[in-house]
Amino acid sequence: MATALRLLGTEFAKGLDTPLPGRKIKDHIANGAIEEDMPIDRVIFHFHDPNKVWDEAGLSVIPPWFPSVAIRSESSILWQHNKDQGGVIIFGGDGHSWFDARNSYLADLR
């Protein structure tokens, strides 16, 4: 936090407790962490095994009690760059690809 205060000066003097429209910075961060996993099926795309080739590096879970129901996901690196995440989401929700994040950030700067 000392680095953030040094870079931002007094604008965010209260650090994470600095109020922004609607709530404190720390509440924005906490809500963002929750919303990133909504709908719930987004969670499976947060994994990447660096020991595997990218096409096989996603989450892979095979329940021993029901091996025919394997859970396999795309690597998080590949999924982040998937502009059509909406087609991947099972329970609805918006895509939040790397491109979406960059476009939102750019829009906020204007």
Secondary structure, DSSP 4 states (H G I P E B T S, - for coil): -HHHHHHHGGGGTTGGG-EETTEEHHHHHHHHHHHHT-SGGGGGGS---TTS-GGG-S-EE--TT-TTS-EE---HHHHHT-TTGGGT-SS------HHHHHHHHHHHH-
